[in-house]
Amino acid sequence: MQFVPILVFGFAASLGLTPLSRQIAMRLGVVDKPSQRKIHLDNKPLMGGLAIYVAFTLSLLLFSPPAHLVQFGALLAGAALLALVGLLDDRYNLGIRIRLVVQVVAALTVIAAGIHISLFKTSWLDYPLTVLWIVTLTNAVNFLDNMDGLTAGLSAIAAAFFMAIAYTEGLTLVSSLAAAVLGSAVGFLVYNFNPASTFMGDMGALVLGFVLAILGIKLEFGEQPLGVTWMVPLLVLALPLFDICLVVVTRIAEGRSPGEAGKDHTSHRLMSLGLSQRQTLLVLYGACVFFGALGYIVSVAPTGIAFRVGVAGLVLLAVLYAVMMAIRRKYQLGH
C-alpha cells in the first residue's frame, strides 16, 4: 500500500498550507467578491488552489515510484501550467478562450508523455478524443466550484473510488495519483466546507479536473472488455460531467454563452427546491458516492452484470437530467 504515505502527506500538507494560501490571497487581493450570481455574502480568498497544488506535487515527488517519472513529470508540468493560468484568471479574469488554449497545451503535454485514450487504436482519433476528454473534465470540475465544499468534496470522493479501483487492479501510478488528489482535497476541505473560510479558485479547480481526467484515462482492466470498462470513468466522474452538460445545454437553449456564469448549476436547482447549502452538498456527495460505487461494481463484477449495472447507471443519469431541466423551468424561470 505505497499510496498510504502519499495520502497522509498530501492531507497534512494541504491542511497546513491552506491558512498560508489564505493570507497570501488577501494580501494580493485575489478574492471572490459577492454578487447577484454568488451565494456568499463577503470577500473570500481565492488561492486555496495553491495549497492543493503544492500538497499534491510534494506528495508525489517525495513518495511516488520512480518507474513512472516521465508521466508524473508531464502531468505535474501540465498541472503547473493550469495552476498558473488559474491564478491569473482569478486575479485578472483572463476569459474562457485563454483558459481553453492553455488546457489544450496541458493535454498535449501529457499526450507527448504517452498518456492518452486508446479507444480506437489510432492516434488520429485517440489523440483528439484525449484532448476533448481532458478539456471537458477540467472545465467540468471548475464549473462545479459554485458552492462551499462542492468541488473539493466531489473530487475527493471520485479520487477515493479511482484509488480503490486502481488498488484492486494493481495500478501503482493511478493509485498514487488518486491518493495525492484525495489527501490534498480533503486537507483543503477542512477549511472549505460550509461555511467556507477560503475558496480554491480556478487555480485549484482546473488542477483537480485535469488530474481526475488523467486518472480516468490511466485506468486499465485485466479482465473486463472495453465494451464495459469505458463506463467506469464516466460513472466515477458522473457528477461533474452531468453538471457541465446540464449547464451548457441550458445556457445555449436560453440564448446565453456557455461560458457565462449563472445560477443554473445542479446545486442551484436543488437549492431552488428549498434545500439549504449543507443539505444540497450532502445530496450531491451522496450522488457521487452512489455513482462511484456503480463504477466500482462495473470494474469488478462479471461482464454481463457489469454491463447491465453500467447501462442502468447511465439511464438513471438521463432521467435525473430530465428532472433537473424540469426544475429549471418550474422553479427558476417562474413557469
JOTABEL-V514065 format. One record per residue. RES is the residue in one letter. OMEGA is omega in whole degrees, 0 to 359 (none if undefined). D_CENTER is the distance of its C-alpha to the mean C-alpha in Angstrom with 2 decimals. Layout:
<<RES:OMEGA:D_CENTER> <RES:OMEGA:D_CENTER>>
This chain:
<<M:183:24.15> <Q:179:23.46> <F:184:19.82> <V:178:21.28> <P:177:22.37> <I:180:19.05> <L:183:17.38> <V:181:20.25> <F:179:20.50> <G:178:16.83> <F:183:17.19> <A:181:20.61> <A:180:19.84> <S:179:16.94> <L:182:19.23> <G:185:22.08> <L:184:20.57> <T:176:18.84> <P:178:22.34> <L:179:23.37> <S:178:20.50> <R:179:21.44> <Q:179:25.03> <I:181:24.30> <A:181:22.35> <M:179:25.29> <R:182:27.79> <L:181:26.20> <G:178:25.64> <V:185:21.89> <V:176:21.47> <D:184:20.07> <K:179:23.26> <P:175:23.93> <S:183:24.51> <Q:182:25.21> <R:179:21.68> <K:178:20.28> <I:184:20.57> <H:188:21.52> <L:179:25.16> <D:179:25.41> <N:179:24.09> <K:177:20.94> <P:191:20.27> <L:187:17.17> <M:175:16.95> <G:178:15.03> <G:177:12.73> <L:178:15.97> <A:180:16.21> <I:183:12.74> <Y:182:13.47> <V:179:17.05> <A:179:16.50> <F:183:14.07> <T:182:16.64> <L:181:19.68> <S:178:18.76> <L:182:18.39> <L:184:21.51> <L:191:23.58> <F:186:22.89> <S:179:21.40> <P:183:23.92> <P:182:25.81> <A:184:25.89> <H:188:22.50> <L:183:23.32> <V:182:23.05> <Q:175:19.62> <F:180:18.31> <G:179:20.13> <A:180:18.71> <L:180:15.08> <L:177:15.94> <A:177:17.87> <G:179:15.16> <A:178:12.80> <A:178:15.93> <L:180:16.62> <L:177:13.34> <A:180:13.88> <L:181:17.41> <V:176:16.89> <G:177:14.37> <L:180:17.18> <L:179:19.76> <D:178:18.03> <D:184:17.75> <R:189:21.43> <Y:179:22.96> <N:186:20.80> <L:183:20.89> <G:189:19.96> <I:183:17.65> <R:179:19.94> <I:179:19.77> <R:181:15.98> <L:179:16.08> <V:181:18.83> <V:178:17.11> <Q:177:13.99> <V:178:16.62> <V:178:18.45> <A:178:15.55> <A:179:15.14> <L:178:18.93> <T:180:19.03> <V:175:17.28> <I:179:19.32> <A:180:22.39> <A:177:21.67> <G:178:21.63> <I:179:17.96> <H:176:17.92> <I:179:18.02> <S:184:21.54> <L:184:21.99> <F:179:25.14> <K:174:26.47> <T:186:27.29> <S:182:25.62> <W:179:26.58> <L:185:24.20> <D:181:21.62> <Y:176:20.85> <P:178:20.26> <L:177:18.12> <T:178:16.00> <V:179:15.72> <L:180:14.91> <W:182:12.12> <I:181:10.50> <V:179:11.28> <T:181:10.15> <L:180:6.55> <T:179:6.64> <N:181:8.37> <A:179:6.77> <V:177:3.86> <N:177:7.14> <F:182:9.18> <L:186:7.96> <D:183:9.35> <N:181:12.75> <M:179:13.92> <D:172:14.68> <G:188:12.44> <L:182:10.00> <T:180:6.63> <A:182:8.08> <G:181:9.50> <L:177:7.10> <S:179:4.92> <A:180:8.62> <I:179:9.84> <A:179:7.89> <A:179:8.89> <A:179:12.26> <F:175:12.88> <F:180:12.14> <M:180:14.49> <A:180:17.02> <I:181:17.17> <A:179:17.51> <Y:178:20.15> <T:183:21.99> <E:180:22.14> <G:182:23.10> <L:186:20.36> <T:181:20.57> <L:182:18.22> <V:181:15.26> <S:178:16.25> <S:178:16.65> <L:182:13.28> <A:179:11.61> <A:179:14.15> <A:177:13.46> <V:182:9.77> <L:181:11.14> <G:183:14.10> <S:179:12.85> <A:181:10.30> <V:177:13.22> <G:177:15.74> <F:183:14.24> <L:178:13.83> <V:180:17.61> <Y:187:18.16> <N:180:15.43> <F:184:16.31> <N:357:18.59> <P:186:20.77> <A:174:18.62> <S:179:20.66> <T:177:18.05> <F:178:14.85> <M:183:12.27> <G:177:12.80> <D:181:11.48> <M:179:12.41> <G:185:9.68> <A:179:6.80> <L:180:7.80> <V:181:8.17> <L:180:5.01> <G:179:3.66> <F:183:7.24> <V:177:7.71> <L:177:5.64> <A:178:7.64> <I:178:10.57> <L:179:10.49> <G:179:10.88> <I:188:13.66> <K:177:15.39> <L:176:15.99> <E:184:19.73> <F:182:22.12> <G:188:25.78> <E:187:27.19> <Q:176:25.15> <P:181:25.88> <L:179:23.43> <G:178:24.38> <V:190:22.53> <T:180:19.78> <W:181:17.95> <M:185:16.94> <V:179:15.23> <P:178:11.79> <L:180:12.12> <L:179:12.90> <V:181:10.42> <L:185:7.54> <A:186:10.16> <L:178:9.00> <P:179:6.51> <L:178:9.13> <F:185:11.86> <D:183:11.24> <I:176:11.22> <C:180:14.23> <L:184:15.88> <V:183:15.69> <V:180:16.76> <V:179:19.56> <T:183:20.71> <R:178:21.06> <I:180:22.88> <A:180:25.07> <E:176:25.96> <G:180:26.86> <R:177:24.16> <S:177:21.97> <P:181:18.40> <G:181:17.43> <E:180:19.52> <A:179:18.07> <G:179:19.33> <K:182:19.29> <D:178:18.42> <H:178:14.95> <T:181:14.88> <S:180:15.20> <H:180:18.17> <R:177:19.82> <L:179:19.82> <M:178:21.30> <S:175:23.90> <L:178:25.17> <G:179:26.16> <L:175:23.41> <S:178:22.84> <Q:182:19.59> <R:178:19.59> <Q:177:20.58> <T:180:17.85> <L:182:15.27> <L:176:16.99> <V:181:17.22> <L:173:13.50> <Y:180:13.04> <G:179:15.92> <A:180:14.64> <C:176:11.45> <V:181:14.04> <F:182:16.39> <F:174:14.43> <G:177:13.17> <A:176:16.89> <L:178:17.91> <G:178:15.87> <Y:179:17.64> <I:179:20.92> <V:183:20.63> <S:186:20.22> <V:185:23.35> <A:172:25.62> <P:190:28.57> <T:182:27.81> <G:179:29.46> <I:181:27.77> <A:181:24.34> <F:181:24.81> <R:178:26.00> <V:181:23.20> <G:180:20.55> <V:178:22.47> <A:178:23.00> <G:180:19.30> <L:176:18.76> <V:178:21.93> <L:177:20.78> <L:178:17.68> <A:178:20.29> <V:180:22.46> <L:176:19.85> <Y:179:19.14> <A:179:22.91> <V:180:23.04> <M:177:20.49> <M:178:22.54> <A:178:25.66> <I:178:24.43> <R:182:23.81> <R:187:27.34> <K:189:29.08> <Y:185:27.62> <Q:179:26.01> <L:175:28.48> <G:180:31.52> <H:none:32.77>>
